[in-house]
Amino acid sequence: MNEKMKDTYQQMFEEHCEGAEPDYLEWFVEEFTPKGVNWADEEEAKRAIARLVKEIDECFANREEVLRDYEITPDMLP
């Protein structure tokens, strides 16, 4: 499960970086870099995905679309 969460997070992260304004991108990369997540800790991984979903939701899409588009299942969230 952790590998799927890591891959999903990485995909969401990279796609959200595409086309981002430079000032926002700098902040976003600092705040959400996948390297800052301990993927071996399932609860931390779930919190990271939930936080990234919230950020993407607030910027561009609604939560249901984000969950569906990235195939995020309830067991991937806290």
C-alpha positions, 0 to 999 in steps of 0.5 A, spaced: 500 500 500 505 504 501 508 504 494 501 505 491 501 511 496 508 514 494 506 513 487 500 516 487 503 522 491 508 523 486 504 523 480 499 528 484 505 533 486 508 533 479 502 534 475 500 540 480 507 543 479 506 543 471 504 550 469 504 553 477 506 560 477 513 561 480 512 564 487 506 559 488 511 553 485 517 555 490 512 555 496 509 548 494 515 544 492 518 546 499 511 544 503 509 538 499 516 535 496 515 527 496 522 527 499 519 530 506 514 524 507 516 517 511 513 512 506 514 507 511 510 510 516 503 508 513 499 514 518 504 519 515 503 517 508 496 518 509 496 524 512 501 527 507 496 524 501 490 528 505 494 534 505 496 534 498 488 532 496 486 538 500 491 543 497 489 541 490 482 541 492 483 548 494 486 550 488 483 547 482 478 542 483 473 539 488 475 533 492 471 528 489 474 529 482 481 529 485 480 522 489 477 519 483 482 522 478 488 519 482 484 513 484 485 515 491 481 510 496 478 511 503 484 506 505 489 511 503 486 517 507 487 518 515 
